[in-house]
């Protein structure tokens, strides 16, 4: 089954579907319906031009009339097409035919991470990291290209039968620098939403980092970190409760994995790794520090099929995730390749497959002539063996015996690093310090030589220790003009952020009233600082509607406002040449120097007056009011009890200004 389809709800493909058997857009022959989701249906199809099988994602025709849905659907194609990465499901084409809007996508046989968790329960740490690392590699490429996925969840992590891991469904993708407000609904899946998505409706790469932390917790424990009787209860926990350490559910789990989950799911986004690339670096450091036993430990929550010797031939789970891995692709640290890809054999190098035998082959039996020679010269043999051992020992010492490897030191405290080096027979060289946004203060960022490098015993290893993120004290820029304030912030290594304007009786127009964060606050270097700039003292906009244009202009300019006249004139109740309306409206507030736009009247609209003589009073009033006139009654002494119109002030068929009064005489 296509993994691109498993992110949707599986359906009975035997049901009648009008597209099955059709050729869409003259190119894609639809063979079978695979799945249906909220926005689209996925089909297995054949590209008749290139003769290849692919997945065709077709928007529901009922949504194709909605421009918002179509734009979001097409945005998925454009976004993914920009991400040329082996761990992202490729989009080949996008088009439309009639009511069908579609994406032509890569078709991969396999399953989703949700299928893995449903069938296997909790995973071994090695398998969890084997899945997490290529996911982070894919998201890292997206983040560095300027996109945020915003809907990371196990359903969107696809695992091919050959062990490849891919990220799918970039339908919710947004540009990193786009501020998205969710006045209607929060997009994404409740269990994986970051607190800032819930509270403010905005997203940057750190929301994907949070979702990956939740997925890692779920892979390690077999359960989501927050549950509740309703989505609202889950959202509340995301906002007010930390994700618990996985070791609370899996007692023997290494603390490095607890730290990795805690860093990724910090409720304060400022504490999280700033994007998936930074989290990927931490994940690889965590893997490097774990022993083989810790990586391959089977959690208690694992289902029976997760055990080493279990092989369910009907399972949809690739065996690369269920079999032990005696020799990783990268022999130095047991991790995936640098781009998150795995070997086509599901994570083993060819040598690793050949070394899984538990019993070595017996040595060949010596030939009869060799046995005879052995009996004839035992002393010669002993001397030869000793000579070989001596030479071998010398060669071993020259090539290997005098060397060791730099032990895993990344993310360790300086004291822990010194202890590990001492245990390895190595000395500590220079200790340098550097700022880091991703490594906690006091812990090792890097080593020289690098971790895993070969080094002579008793040699020294230099350490670079984190001083934490580079911080800056926010300067006081209140009272400065906006351009000068921006320069002062940039000089301190800060970014001038959003500018809003507000009235102020104390601060002159164009000067800074305040900043957010406030002056004196310690912030990370490179942080954005919002500025509030004065619009000056507020001015009450006088009411000049109905005034002569020249008089209105003089009154507004006297109040410190500028005047602009609209190009078009309009009919109104006011005489031609007078002000029909103004913007801002009378009584509103404006800053000194702001512009008020005046629209000039071309007089009232002239309307034909209905003839109501002889009509009843009620009918006459109804006709005149419907035509746009006010009605006045003149009954006199003789008309007190009458009900018939004998006369009207403007004769029927004549014209009068709209809104003017017509008097009817009643007898």
CORVENLIN-V871567 format. One record per residue. N is the residue number from 0. PSI is psi in radians with two decimals (* if undefined). NEAR is the number of other ideal C-beta (glycine too) atoms within 12 Angstrom. D_FIRST is the distance of its C-alpha to the first C-alpha in Angstrom with 2 decimals. Layout:
N:PSI:NEAR:D_FIRST  N:PSI:NEAR:D_FIRST
This chain:
0:2.52:29:0.00  1:2.27:38:3.81  2:-0.44:41:6.31  3:-0.46:46:8.71  4:-0.36:42:7.62  5:-0.17:37:7.93  6:-0.08:44:11.56  7:3.03:32:12.14  8:2.19:19:12.83  9:2.49:24:10.35  10:2.93:20:12.16  11:1.92:13:12.98  12:-0.08:23:11.73  13:-0.25:9:14.85  14:2.57:15:17.12  15:2.33:11:19.18  16:2.23:24:18.34  17:-0.37:17:20.98  18:-0.46:36:18.79  19:2.23:23:16.57  20:-0.16:17:18.43  21:2.82:24:20.43  22:1.99:21:21.02  23:2.31:34:21.19  24:0.45:26:24.03  25:0.24:12:24.84  26:-0.73:24:22.04  27:1.92:38:18.43  28:2.03:27:17.50  29:2.11:35:15.04  30:-0.67:27:12.99  31:2.60:28:10.94  32:2.25:35:10.88  33:-0.82:38:7.78  34:2.83:34:10.06  35:2.37:25:13.76  36:-2.99:28:15.85  37:-0.55:22:19.59  38:-0.50:33:20.00  39:2.87:39:17.23  40:2.44:39:14.50  41:2.32:43:11.34  42:2.65:41:10.64  43:2.27:35:9.05  44:2.94:41:12.43  45:2.25:24:14.68  46:1.87:27:17.59  47:-0.32:20:20.37  48:-0.78:16:22.79  49:-0.06:15:20.98  50:0.96:12:18.81  51:2.62:21:15.55  52:2.42:27:11.99  53:3.00:37:11.45  54:2.29:47:10.29  55:2.02:47:13.26  56:1.95:50:14.46  57:2.15:44:17.35  58:2.49:38:20.04  59:2.28:25:21.27  60:-0.54:22:24.37  61:-0.42:16:26.56  62:-0.29:23:26.10  63:-0.30:25:26.66  64:-0.18:14:30.36  65:1.99:17:30.53  66:-0.58:12:31.50  67:-0.79:15:30.52  68:-0.73:22:26.87  69:-0.75:28:26.71  70:-0.72:18:28.39  71:-0.67:31:26.00  72:-0.80:37:22.96  73:-0.57:28:24.61  74:-0.60:27:25.69  75:-0.80:40:22.10  76:-0.82:33:21.84  77:-0.69:22:25.27  78:-0.85:35:24.88  79:-0.58:41:21.72  80:-0.47:26:23.17  81:-0.27:22:26.12  82:1.51:32:24.17  83:1.48:15:23.82  84:2.43:32:22.37  85:-0.26:26:19.85  86:0.29:41:18.44  87:2.29:42:17.88  88:2.17:46:14.92  89:2.54:31:16.81  90:2.11:36:17.87  91:-0.62:28:19.08  92:2.77:29:20.85  93:2.43:28:22.06  94:-3.02:24:23.95  95:2.54:21:25.02  96:1.96:22:25.97  97:-2.18:17:28.08  98:0.02:19:26.60  99:2.04:31:23.13  100:2.26:36:22.72  101:2.81:41:19.52  102:2.36:45:17.96  103:2.06:40:16.22  104:2.86:43:14.00  105:2.39:34:12.42  106:2.11:36:8.80  107:2.25:34:7.63  108:2.31:24:5.18  109:-2.42:36:6.19  110:3.14:40:7.45  111:2.88:40:10.49  112:-0.56:43:14.07  113:-0.72:33:14.45  114:-0.73:26:12.12  115:-0.85:43:14.33  116:-0.65:36:17.45  117:-0.67:23:16.71  118:-0.58:28:16.24  119:-0.25:38:18.72  120:-2.47:30:21.24  121:2.57:33:23.41  122:2.78:44:22.62  123:2.64:40:25.24  124:-0.66:43:26.83  125:-0.81:41:25.69  126:-0.70:43:21.97  127:-0.76:49:22.64  128:-0.60:48:24.49  129:-0.55:48:21.97  130:-0.77:48:19.50  131:-0.76:49:22.32  132:-0.86:47:23.96  133:-0.53:41:21.32  134:-0.81:47:20.66  135:-0.60:48:24.44  136:-0.74:40:24.64  137:-0.84:45:22.35  138:-0.63:50:24.32  139:-0.72:39:27.51  140:-0.70:34:26.91  141:-0.80:36:26.37  142:-0.75:38:29.50  143:-0.38:23:31.60  144:-0.08:28:30.57  145:0.39:19:31.83  146:2.66:39:28.78  147:2.30:40:27.75  148:-0.87:50:24.16  149:-0.11:45:25.63  150:0.75:37:22.45  151:2.29:48:21.24  152:2.86:33:19.46  153:-0.50:41:16.79  154:-0.41:36:14.28  155:0.15:42:14.90  156:2.01:49:14.63  157:2.38:46:11.41  158:2.01:48:11.30  159:2.82:37:9.85  160:-0.40:24:10.04  161:0.11:24:13.35  162:-0.10:37:14.66  163:2.47:42:14.80  164:2.27:50:15.21  165:2.65:46:15.01  166:2.34:51:16.40  167:3.00:49:15.01  168:1.26:47:16.68  169:0.51:43:20.24  170:-0.39:37:21.14  171:0.19:38:23.93  172:2.54:43:25.29  173:2.69:34:29.08  174:2.52:21:31.70  175:-0.68:28:33.28  176:0.22:16:36.73  177:2.20:17:35.84  178:2.04:17:37.31  179:2.23:27:35.12  180:2.34:15:36.75  181:1.28:21:34.91  182:-0.40:8:37.60  183:-0.91:9:35.15  184:2.70:15:32.28  185:2.09:30:30.80  186:2.65:29:27.39  187:3.13:38:24.93  188:2.31:32:23.90  189:-0.79:29:26.93  190:-0.27:33:26.14  191:0.18:44:25.75  192:2.37:40:28.53  193:2.67:43:31.44  194:-0.68:36:34.92  195:-0.46:31:36.03  196:-0.70:38:33.13  197:-0.78:32:34.25  198:-0.70:21:37.96  199:-0.24:20:38.34  200:0.31:23:35.12  201:2.75:27:35.15  202:2.41:40:32.68  203:-3.11:32:33.05  204:-0.40:41:31.02  205:-0.31:40:32.24  206:-0.59:47:30.09  207:-0.64:50:26.96  208:-0.77:48:28.88  209:-0.82:49:29.53  210:-0.67:48:25.91  211:-0.60:53:24.94  212:-0.71:48:27.83  213:-0.73:43:26.57  214:-0.68:47:23.09  215:-0.76:52:24.97  216:-0.78:42:27.09  217:-0.66:43:24.14  218:-0.65:48:22.57  219:-0.48:49:26.04  220:-0.31:34:27.00  221:0.11:29:23.94  222:2.74:25:25.43  223:2.63:33:26.17  224:-0.55:35:29.72  225:2.28:32:30.91  226:2.96:20:30.43  227:2.97:18:32.47  228:-0.28:10:33.02  229:2.79:11:32.19  230:-0.62:20:30.66  231:-0.65:15:34.29  232:-0.67:17:34.99  233:-0.76:25:32.11  234:-0.70:26:33.34  235:-0.73:20:36.83  236:-0.66:28:35.83  237:-0.62:38:34.13  238:-0.57:22:37.45  239:-0.11:16:39.86  240:2.40:18:38.35  241:2.63:26:37.20  242:2.20:39:33.92  243:2.72:25:35.21  244:2.43:27:35.01  245:-0.50:41:32.12  246:-0.28:25:34.83  247:-0.50:21:36.15  248:-0.49:27:33.15  249:1.56:34:32.73  250:-0.57:16:36.41  251:0.08:23:36.09  252:2.48:36:33.92  253:2.51:33:35.60  254:-0.40:23:37.52  255:-0.58:35:36.06  256:-0.62:43:32.71  257:-0.79:30:34.71  258:-0.66:31:36.34  259:-0.78:48:33.10  260:-0.75:44:31.70  261:-0.73:33:35.16  262:-0.75:39:35.46  263:-0.53:48:32.10  264:0.36:43:32.67  265:2.31:28:36.38  266:-0.55:29:37.29  267:1.99:17:39.62  268:-0.40:29:37.54  269:-0.40:22:40.49  270:-0.38:25:39.93  271:2.74:35:36.24  272:2.46:39:35.22  273:-0.34:33:35.58  274:-3.12:36:32.10  275:-0.49:46:28.96  276:-0.75:31:30.79  277:-0.69:32:33.53  278:-0.62:44:31.20  279:-0.70:41:29.41  280:-0.73:32:32.89  281:-0.68:42:33.61  282:-0.71:49:30.40  283:-0.61:38:31.32  284:-0.71:36:34.88  285:-0.78:41:33.77  286:-0.74:39:31.69  287:-0.54:36:34.72  288:-0.12:35:37.02  289:2.52:31:35.05  290:2.91:17:35.84  291:-0.70:19:33.41  292:-0.70:14:34.14  293:-0.66:29:33.39  294:-0.62:32:30.07  295:0.17:30:28.86  296:2.31:30:30.41  297:2.08:32:28.20  298:2.67:34:28.76  299:-0.48:19:30.03  300:-0.08:27:27.21  301:2.42:31:24.58  302:2.94:23:23.12  303:-0.60:17:23.90  304:-0.22:26:20.66  305:-0.31:36:21.68  306:2.73:19:24.77  307:-0.81:20:25.24  308:0.01:13:25.22  309:2.31:20:22.43  310:1.80:16:19.49  311:1.87:18:17.06  312:-0.39:10:15.29  313:-0.04:8:12.92  314:2.55:23:12.15  315:-0.10:30:8.99  316:2.21:36:11.69  317:2.44:37:12.52  318:-0.32:32:15.97  319:-0.39:34:17.44  320:-0.10:41:17.76  321:-0.26:38:19.25  322:2.62:29:21.71  323:2.67:30:25.12  324:1.56:37:25.84  325:-0.43:23:29.39  326:1.86:22:29.52  327:2.93:33:27.69  328:-0.81:32:27.10  329:1.80:27:30.07  330:-0.32:18:32.73  331:-0.75:21:35.12  332:0.05:32:33.36  333:0.27:34:30.05  334:3.07:38:28.13  335:3.03:38:25.38  336:2.95:27:26.61  337:-0.41:21:28.56  338:0.19:25:25.76  339:0.07:38:23.25  340:2.73:28:21.39  341:2.75:38:20.82  342:2.68:24:21.43  343:-0.24:20:18.70  344:0.25:25:19.40  345:0.34:31:17.91  346:-0.05:41:21.22  347:2.48:29:23.89  348:2.84:23:26.38  349:-0.66:13:27.29  350:-0.68:15:30.54  351:-0.69:25:28.94  352:-0.68:22:27.01  353:-0.20:13:30.31  354:0.31:17:32.23  355:-0.12:18:30.47  356:2.37:10:32.94  357:-0.40:9:35.18  358:2.27:6:38.17  359:2.62:7:39.83  360:2.46:8:40.85  361:2.57:6:44.60  362:2.65:6:46.99  363:2.53:7:48.38  364:2.40:8:51.69  365:2.61:12:54.72  366:2.81:10:56.58  367:-0.70:10:60.10  368:-0.63:10:61.89  369:-0.68:14:60.17  370:-0.62:13:61.19  371:-0.76:11:64.75  372:-0.61:15:64.81  373:-0.69:18:63.57  374:-0.57:14:66.41  375:-0.50:12:68.98  376:1.07:15:68.30  377:-0.67:12:67.08  378:-0.70:12:68.90  379:-0.70:14:67.47  380:-0.79:17:63.97  381:-0.80:13:64.57  382:-0.75:13:65.93  383:-0.73:16:63.04  384:-0.79:16:60.48  385:-0.69:14:62.33  386:-0.77:14:62.54  387:-0.76:15:58.81  388:-0.73:14:58.03  389:-0.81:14:60.40  390:-0.73:14:59.02  391:-0.73:16:55.43  392:-0.71:16:56.28  393:-0.80:15:57.88  394:-0.75:14:54.99  395:-0.74:15:52.53  396:-0.73:15:54.68  397:-0.72:13:55.03  398:-0.59:12:51.32  399:-0.66:16:49.71  400:-0.57:14:52.23  401:0.06:18:53.76  402:2.76:21:50.40  403:-3.09:23:47.92  404:2.57:28:44.95  405:2.14:37:45.10  406:2.89:31:43.52  407:2.09:34:40.95  408:-0.22:42:43.14  409:2.44:37:41.05  410:0.19:37:41.24  411:2.69:33:44.03  412:2.85:21:47.44  413:-0.69:27:50.24  414:-0.75:18:51.80  415:-0.69:24:48.60  416:-0.73:37:48.20  417:-0.74:25:51.83  418:-0.76:16:51.40  419:-0.71:28:48.34  420:-0.70:35:50.21  421:-0.74:18:53.25  422:-0.53:14:51.26  423:0.03:28:49.93  424:0.45:20:53.50  425:2.70:31:53.09  426:2.81:21:55.27  427:2.17:27:54.47  428:-2.36:20:55.43  429:2.51:14:55.67  430:1.95:28:54.02  431:2.85:20:53.07  432:2.52:22:51.83  433:2.68:21:49.46  434:2.60:22:47.83  435:2.32:30:44.12  436:-0.24:31:41.89  437:-0.34:36:39.25  438:2.29:31:41.34  439:2.57:27:43.63  440:2.35:22:47.37  441:-0.02:21:48.92  442:2.77:32:45.81  443:2.24:41:45.21  444:-0.78:35:43.39  445:2.92:30:43.79  446:2.78:38:45.88  447:1.92:22:47.81  448:2.88:24:46.90  449:2.82:24:43.25  450:2.28:33:41.50  451:-0.18:25:40.72  452:2.62:23:43.22  453:2.40:18:45.78  454:2.59:27:49.28  455:2.50:22:52.62  456:2.57:20:53.64  457:0.05:15:56.16  458:3.06:23:55.01  459:2.67:23:54.23  460:2.19:37:51.10  461:2.51:27:51.48  462:2.49:37:49.61  463:2.07:26:48.62  464:2.44:33:48.64  465:2.37:29:47.26  466:0.24:22:49.75  467:-3.03:22:46.97  468:2.55:26:46.30  469:2.17:22:49.14  470:2.70:21:50.98  471:2.45:26:53.54  472:2.17:21:56.12  473:2.12:33:55.77  474:2.77:30:59.05  475:1.88:20:61.07  476:0.17:36:60.71  477:2.44:29:62.12  478:-0.12:23:64.98  479:2.65:27:63.76  480:2.72:20:62.84  481:-0.81:29:59.10  482:-0.74:18:59.14  483:-0.71:21:61.20  484:-0.73:36:59.01  485:-0.74:25:55.89  486:-0.75:17:57.75  487:-0.71:27:58.81  488:-0.76:35:55.25  489:-0.64:21:53.95  490:-0.48:16:56.83  491:0.10:29:55.63  492:0.40:23:52.08  493:2.80:33:50.70  494:2.14:21:48.85  495:2.22:31:50.58  496:-2.54:24:48.10  497:2.43:16:48.13  498:2.15:25:51.58  499:2.74:18:52.69  500:2.53:25:56.20  501:2.70:23:58.54  502:2.60:24:62.18  503:2.29:24:64.72  504:-0.31:16:68.48  505:-0.58:15:68.86  506:2.30:27:66.63  507:2.74:23:67.39  508:2.33:27:64.94  509:-0.03:24:62.41  510:2.72:26:62.89  511:2.26:38:60.42  512:-0.80:32:60.84  513:2.99:29:58.29  514:2.80:36:55.09  515:2.01:23:52.01  516:2.89:25:51.97  517:2.82:21:55.74  518:2.53:27:58.10  519:-0.21:14:58.60  520:2.45:20:55.05  521:2.13:19:53.38  522:2.91:29:50.00  523:2.52:28:47.65  524:2.43:25:48.68  525:-0.08:22:46.77  526:2.62:28:46.32  527:2.44:25:46.75  528:2.10:37:49.92  529:2.50:26:50.25  530:2.38:37:53.68  531:2.10:26:55.71  532:2.48:34:58.30  533:2.43:32:61.39  534:0.10:27:61.94  535:-3.06:26:65.58  536:2.45:22:67.63  537:2.57:24:66.38  538:2.29:28:68.43  539:2.16:22:68.80  540:2.07:31:68.23  541:2.72:30:71.36  542:1.97:21:71.22  543:0.17:37:72.53  544:2.37:30:71.19  545:-0.21:22:74.09  546:2.75:27:76.09  547:2.50:20:77.46  548:-0.78:29:75.07  549:-0.70:18:77.61  550:-0.71:20:78.52  551:-0.76:36:74.86  552:-0.77:26:74.24  553:-0.72:16:77.29  554:-0.74:25:76.29  555:-0.75:37:72.73  556:-0.55:23:73.92  557:-0.44:16:76.55  558:0.06:27:73.79  559:0.31:23:72.21  560:2.69:33:69.45  561:2.73:21:68.70  562:2.37:33:68.72  563:2.41:20:66.62  564:2.28:26:67.23  565:2.57:21:64.35  566:-0.66:10:64.50  567:2.55:14:64.28  568:2.72:21:66.89  569:2.71:22:66.15  570:2.49:23:68.14  571:3.11:25:69.24  572:-0.24:23:72.04  573:2.68:31:73.87  574:2.76:19:76.30  575:2.38:21:75.30  576:-0.15:21:75.30  577:2.91:28:74.52  578:2.11:38:71.33  579:-0.72:32:68.85  580:2.88:29:66.20  581:2.65:37:65.27  582:2.16:24:62.22  583:2.81:24:62.01  584:2.75:19:63.52  585:2.45:24:66.95  586:-0.18:14:67.04  587:3.06:18:63.91  588:2.43:22:63.97  589:2.80:32:63.76  590:2.63:31:64.57  591:2.26:28:67.79  592:-0.16:22:67.18  593:2.81:29:64.26  594:2.34:23:64.41  595:2.21:38:65.15  596:2.21:27:64.29  597:2.34:43:66.83  598:2.19:28:66.25  599:2.48:34:69.55  600:2.50:31:70.54  601:0.44:21:71.68  602:2.94:21:73.35  603:2.73:23:72.29  604:2.34:23:70.70  605:2.27:20:73.34  606:2.49:23:72.48  607:2.34:21:74.42  608:2.24:31:76.19  609:2.63:31:75.79  610:1.98:22:79.05  611:0.11:36:79.45  612:2.29:27:83.22  613:-0.22:20:83.78  614:2.80:24:80.45  615:2.80:18:80.30  616:-0.81:29:79.93  617:-0.78:18:76.39  618:-0.70:21:75.20  619:-0.78:34:76.95  620:-0.71:27:75.40  621:-0.79:18:71.90  622:-0.80:27:72.29  623:-0.73:37:73.66  624:-0.68:22:71.08  625:-0.54:15:68.21  626:-0.19:28:69.71  627:0.38:25:69.64  628:2.72:35:73.21  629:2.64:21:74.92  630:2.32:33:77.52  631:2.48:21:80.96  632:2.38:28:83.31  633:1.79:23:87.10  634:-0.53:21:88.73  635:-2.90:16:92.33  636:-0.57:10:94.81  637:-0.24:13:94.36  638:0.22:19:90.60  639:-0.62:12:90.17  640:0.16:12:89.38  641:2.91:20:88.10  642:0.36:20:84.58  643:2.38:22:84.86  644:2.11:34:84.41  645:-0.36:24:87.66  646:2.67:26:86.92  647:2.55:33:84.23  648:-0.53:24:84.90  649:2.17:29:82.80  650:2.58:17:83.24  651:2.38:25:80.32  652:-0.37:14:78.85  653:2.94:18:79.93  654:2.67:20:77.42  655:2.73:27:77.30  656:2.40:27:75.14  657:2.31:24:71.91  658:-0.13:22:72.48  659:2.98:25:76.28  660:2.32:22:78.40  661:2.18:38:79.86  662:2.29:26:82.78  663:2.38:43:83.39  664:2.29:24:86.90  665:2.32:31:87.03  666:*:21:89.96
